[in-house]
Amino acid sequence: MYGLLVLQAGIPQGQEAFTLIAVCIAFSIVAHSSTGVPIARPFKVEDIAGIPGDESAPATARDTR
């Protein structure tokens, strides 16, 4: 969206700015989507969300309901 505004404004080097914005957005999407699970693991998000965990984990780490 912001990149298109730059292109429509007709500023000098608008194409280069658009390319830089597009690359940054693409990198951000890849970085955030690939780091979500590894960062969430130490916080035991599976337990909070009610997702069945690893059955080989100790009983204290599993949901014992």
Order of alpha helices (4+ residues) and beta strands (2+ residues): alpha-alpha-alpha
